[in-house]
Amino acid sequence: MKVRQIIKTKTIMWSKIKELSDEGYSKSKIARNLDIHRDTVRHYLSMSESEYYRWLEKSHYRIKKLDGYRDHIKALLRKDGSLSSAAIHDRLLENYPDLPIVSEKTVYNYVEYIRKSCSLPKREPPKLRQYERREESPYGEYAQVDFGEKWMQTISGRRHKVYFMVMVLCRSRYKFYYYQSRSFTAESAILSHDKAFAFFGGQPRKIIYDQDSVFINKENLGDYILSKEFQSYVSQMDFEPVFCRPSDPESKGMVENYVKYAKSNFLKGREYVNDQHLNDLSMSWLSRTGNGKVHSVTHLIPKEEWEKERPYLISLKPEQRIGVKESLEVRNVIKDNTLNYFGNRYSLPLGTYRGHNTIVRVSEENDKLFIMDEYGVLIAQHDICHLKGQFIKNTSHGRDRTLSIEKAKKELMEAYPDEIVRLFLDCFPASKSRHLHDNIRILKRELGGFTEKIRKEAIRYCIENDLFNAYNVIEAAKKMTEEIKSSEFILCPNIETHLPSSVQLRDTTPMKSNINTYTNILNQ
């Protein structure tokens, strides 16, 4: 039955091609009208009627190499019609170790055959963004990082959202993915970095990021203010973070493509079991497909290129303890923010203790004690004391008074969001830093009694004359207010009695205050 249907279909196609050719249609136009390849049109037109029937007699339906996997492929396409042939090929390799060796083109042709014969059309992919082609970076120089998320289906049929971070070495295209069920925080992003560096066997010199709140608190005109956790992490590592400008995807288009790659290939149509299972499958997929197949742009295998790039990566230092946090010794933190280690007490940064179950991880290397938080981020380092009953303290572990100053600055700027106020705080002399908090308190309390214009002029006057004292600012603002009121009082009677016409008003010169007046008042 199948053979007869194939013969009938081919005969109808041959007749249509001949008919359109006789009407003067070109081969390309015939191919477009009948939705077939131009080579097929050329092949049919090259045969006379007798040649066609002789060819048809020799034709028969050939057994395809992938016919034994037809039902599995159909099930995948019915579940998700947008699956690419590359993703289906990977699923076949994953589920059928004895899969015969076939080319990607063979898989593509068979998948398209299943789509047409079973009416399973593929959804149109989204339009790809255009990116500028850049020169290849040196080995070990750059990596890119980005985040992604995707809804998956569990075994029970429920929806489950997974989040992932991808880091890729720009030269070799060697990739690492880490998946979890919660959105990324600074701590979990740091953990992902640790695992990536362990996977790569070192650190690149620069890593390119989006201006994500996980890593950065404020752009600050290029002087980026990193989040506290990420700043601490960067300070102990050797790579330099580089942040893209807002809405500038071209700066790290490579990693954005790999976010899409994970969604459309590895995660597509896959069932979620748990995070560990997903990460284990990801490592197998990276070895088999993500890093094991020839890259479409470089025409090189990322894993082989990584072998060349690895010597150029920055080696991990012992105190960074990357990738071995799970094996570190766990110790409890005492409520006075100290750690008991072989009979001695070692200080920890204030605020380390967060309850009776607070833990840290410790390691000993070259007569030094390295103390890390629960995520493996280095928080303290001490020389090991070989006596007993000693208290070893790092002076920087005392109360951080800069936090209250920063909070006061933030509250003042929220109350008076003027750039001139920020400039006053930034220019405040370091020699008077112990009085900065009192100055901020007075400014916050008193500046609300003046107009915005008076407030700005008074602060600007004090900055220009190096009068960094809140009382000077308030006195200047008061004097400016009095001068304005006085000038209005003198001008109003004159307008009524001596300025009868608009011409006289136009020719009147307004009163001006002398800046020395304020200086003399403030110096009394």
HELIX and SHEET records of a PDB file:
HELIX    1   1 LYS A    2  ASP A   22  1                                  21    
HELIX    2   2 LYS A   27  LEU A   34  1                                   8    
HELIX    3   3 ARG A   38  LEU A   45  1                                   8    
HELIX    4   4 GLU A   49  LYS A   58  1                                  10    
HELIX    5   5 ASP A   67  TYR A   69  5                                   3    
HELIX    6   6 ARG A   70  LYS A   79  1                                  10    
HELIX    7   7 SER A   85  ASN A   95  1                                  11    
HELIX    8   8 GLU A  104  SER A  117  1                                  14    
HELIX    9   9 ALA A  186  PHE A  200  1                                  15    
HELIX   10  10 ASN A  220  GLY A  222  5                                   3    
HELIX   11  11 LYS A  228  GLN A  236  1                                   9    
HELIX   12  12 PRO A  249  LYS A  252  5                                   4    
HELIX   13  13 GLY A  253  TYR A  261  1                                   9    
HELIX   14  14 ALA A  262  PHE A  266  3                                   5    
HELIX   15  15 ASP A  275  TRP A  285  1                                  11    
HELIX   16  16 LEU A  286  GLY A  290  3                                   5    
HELIX   17  17 PRO A  302  GLU A  309  1                                   8    
HELIX   18  18 ARG A  310  TYR A  312  5                                   3    
HELIX   19  19 PRO A  318  GLN A  320  5                                   3    
HELIX   20  20 LYS A  325  SER A  327  5                                   3    
HELIX   21  21 THR A  395  HIS A  397  5                                   3    
HELIX   22  22 THR A  402  ALA A  415  1                                  14    
HELIX   23  23 GLU A  419  ASP A  426  1                                   8    
HELIX   24  24 ALA A  430  HIS A  435  5                                   6    
HELIX   25  25 LEU A  436  GLU A  446  1                                  11    
HELIX   26  26 LEU A  447  GLY A  449  5                                   3    
HELIX   27  27 GLU A  452  GLU A  464  1                                  13    
HELIX   28  28 ALA A  470  THR A  497  1                                  28    
HELIX   29  29 SER A  502  ASP A  507  1                                   6    
HELIX   30  30 ILE A  515  ASN A  523  1                                   9    
SHEET    1   A 5 LYS A 175  GLN A 180  0                                        
SHEET    2   A 5 ARG A 159  LEU A 169 -1                                        
SHEET    3   A 5 TYR A 142  THR A 154 -1                                        
SHEET    4   A 5 LYS A 206  TYR A 209  1                                        
SHEET    5   A 5 GLU A 240  PHE A 243  1                                        
SHEET    1   B 4 LYS A 175  GLN A 180  0                                        
SHEET    2   B 4 ARG A 159  LEU A 169 -1                                        
SHEET    3   B 4 TYR A 142  THR A 154 -1                                        
SHEET    4   B 4 GLU A 271  TYR A 272  1                                        
SHEET    1   C 2 ILE A 216  LYS A 218  0                                        
SHEET    2   C 2 ILE A 225  LEU A 226 -1                                        
SHEET    1   D 4 GLU A 329  ASN A 332  0                                        
SHEET    2   D 4 ILE A 359  GLU A 365 -1                                        
SHEET    3   D 4 LYS A 368  MET A 372 -1                                        
SHEET    4   D 4 LEU A 378  ASP A 383 -1                                        
SHEET    1   E 3 THR A 338  TYR A 341  0                                        
SHEET    2   E 3 ASN A 344  SER A 347 -1                                        
SHEET    3   E 3 PHE A 391  ILE A 392  1                                        
END                                                                             
